Amino acid sequence: MHKKICILNGSPRINGNTKELIKYFTKGAETVGHEVTCFDLQKMNIHGCLGCCNGGKNEDFPCVQKDDMSQIYPVYKTADIIVLASPMYYWGITGQLKCAFDRLFAIAELNPNYENPQKECILLMASEGNTSDNFAPVKAFYEGLISHLGWKNLGIVYAGGNMNIGDILNKPEQLKQAEDLGKSIQ
Ligand SMILES: Cc1cc2nc3c(=O)[nH]c(=O)nc-3n(C[C@H](O)[C@H](O)[C@H](O)COP(=O)(O)O)c2cc1C
């Protein structure tokens, strides 16, 4: 089945290692007929959630803040799959991605009891460290997040051993893993 995929790219380095993972993942997903939209959050004007709990009143503009989240909301709503793509920053996702993700609460506010739309989810992450110990905090965050949202995990690529822009180009096995994950989507 053809699926709609929304990628939230939290990397501040527009041509960094995370973007390479995204490129290969997208190639794989498009090869098997899926539709991919990627938002490079670093280029966008997205403010942090105000915690006002006053959103959800307007289907088209669910948040009280009018910024570039207005581009993401309609794509998020219709997407089957959400891809969280981020470098590891301090054993977590970047601020850019967390900031955008928090703002998705305005969509939940459209529903009674703040029900979240049901999605499938993928994590793509580049990092310097390359041990299971290094990835453990992010794994716990991601698993906890999607478990509470009721989302289904379709796969994770932890691309460790990458510090500088382009390091990942010397690790074809990591890029293949991202491409294969894209291709595996049914
Ligand atoms: C502020 C900052 C924090 C970082 N924190 C971690 C970390 O906690 N663990 C780790 O393995 N790498 C860490 N890194 C390294 C990045 O995850 C790594 O350079 C990654 O490849 C960057 O991806 P990008 O090229 O998409 O920006 C950090 C880098 C920066 C700039």
The ligand as an ORCA input file, in Angstrom:
! r2SCAN-3c Opt
* xyz 0 1
  C      25.867     19.953     20.928
  C      26.252     18.558     20.528
  C      25.956     17.505     21.385
  C      26.299     16.206     21.037
  N      26.000     15.185     21.904
  C      26.346     13.911     21.569
  C      26.051     12.835     22.459
  O      25.486     13.005     23.539
  N      26.432     11.581     22.105
  C      27.062     11.326     20.899
  O      27.362     10.165     20.621
  N      27.302     12.326     20.020
  C      26.972     13.610     20.326
  N      27.217     14.635     19.446
  C      27.793     14.321     18.111
  C      26.715     14.323     17.019
  O      25.638     13.472     17.349
  C      27.340     13.886     15.690
  O      28.294     14.841     15.307
  C      26.343     13.685     14.582
  O      26.961     12.984     13.517
  C      25.785     14.994     14.055
  O      24.833     14.767     13.055
  P      24.621     15.838     11.871
  O      25.803     15.764     10.979
  O      23.342     15.461     11.230
  O      24.511     17.187     12.529
  C      26.924     15.944     19.785
  C      27.206     17.020     18.922
  C      26.888     18.309     19.287
  C      27.215     19.459     18.356
*
